[in-house]
Amino acid sequence: MTYGQVAAFAGSPRGARQVARLLHSMSSKYGLPWHRVVNAAGQIVISDEESRFAQQAFLEEEGVEVKASGKVDLRLYRFEPQ
């Protein structure tokens, strides 16, 4: 999913940045699947190199192809809940 999708499903369609902050600060404590969230272009946008690599590795372990540019093809991999 994208940050914007998560925000919209949470009832705050303009809250993508808030989603990013919550995932950053709460993922460890609550076991949130932070690695499954990318920006609207499908790009991994974590600035910390180690965390960016970890996100890519987690996605690839789940069968998601991440291009060398750090992008995920959202047409193939975007999750659309019912």
C-alpha positions as CSV (number, residue, x, y, z in Angstrom):
1,M,0.0,0.0,0.0
2,T,1.0,3.6,-0.2
3,Y,1.1,6.1,2.7
4,G,-1.9,7.9,1.2
5,Q,-3.9,4.7,0.9
6,V,-3.3,3.9,4.6
7,A,-4.3,7.4,5.5
8,A,-7.5,7.2,3.4
9,F,-8.5,3.9,4.9
10,A,-7.9,5.4,8.4
11,G,-10.3,8.2,7.6
12,S,-7.7,10.9,6.9
13,P,-7.2,11.0,3.2
14,R,-4.7,13.9,3.5
15,G,-2.7,12.3,6.3
16,A,0.1,10.4,4.4
17,R,2.8,12.2,6.3
18,Q,1.2,11.3,9.6
19,V,1.1,7.7,8.5
20,A,4.9,7.9,7.8
21,R,5.5,9.3,11.3
22,L,3.4,6.7,13.0
23,L,5.0,3.9,11.2
24,H,8.4,5.2,12.1
25,S,7.7,5.7,15.7
26,M,5.3,2.8,16.5
27,S,6.3,-0.1,14.2
28,S,8.7,-1.8,16.7
29,K,6.3,-1.4,19.7
30,Y,3.3,-2.8,17.9
31,G,4.8,-5.0,15.2
32,L,3.4,-3.0,12.3
33,P,4.3,-4.2,8.8
34,W,6.0,-0.9,7.9
35,H,8.0,-2.4,5.1
36,R,4.8,-2.9,3.0
37,V,4.2,0.8,2.7
38,V,5.8,2.9,-0.1
39,N,5.1,6.3,-1.6
40,A,2.5,7.1,-4.3
41,A,5.1,6.4,-7.0
42,G,5.9,3.0,-5.5
43,Q,9.3,4.3,-4.3
44,I,11.0,3.2,-1.1
45,V,11.6,6.6,0.5
46,I,13.5,5.9,3.7
47,S,16.5,8.1,3.9
48,D,18.5,5.8,6.2
49,E,20.4,3.4,4.0
50,E,20.3,0.5,6.4
51,S,16.5,0.8,6.8
52,R,16.0,1.3,3.1
53,F,18.0,-1.9,2.4
54,A,16.0,-3.8,5.1
55,Q,12.7,-2.7,3.6
56,Q,13.8,-3.9,0.2
57,A,14.9,-7.2,1.6
58,F,11.6,-7.7,3.5
59,L,9.6,-7.0,0.3
60,E,11.7,-9.3,-1.8
61,E,11.3,-12.1,0.8
62,E,7.5,-11.7,0.3
63,G,7.9,-12.1,-3.4
64,V,7.7,-8.4,-4.3
65,E,10.1,-7.3,-7.1
66,V,12.0,-4.1,-6.2
67,K,13.7,-2.5,-9.1
68,A,17.3,-1.2,-8.8
69,S,15.8,2.3,-8.5
70,G,14.0,1.2,-5.3
71,K,10.6,1.2,-7.0
72,V,7.8,-1.3,-6.8
73,D,5.3,-1.7,-9.6
74,L,2.1,-0.7,-7.9
75,R,0.0,-2.0,-10.8
76,L,1.2,-5.5,-9.8
77,Y,1.8,-5.2,-6.1
78,R,-0.6,-2.6,-4.7
79,F,-2.9,-4.0,-2.1
80,E,-6.5,-3.0,-2.5
81,P,-8.6,-4.0,0.5
82,Q,-12.3,-4.7,-0.1
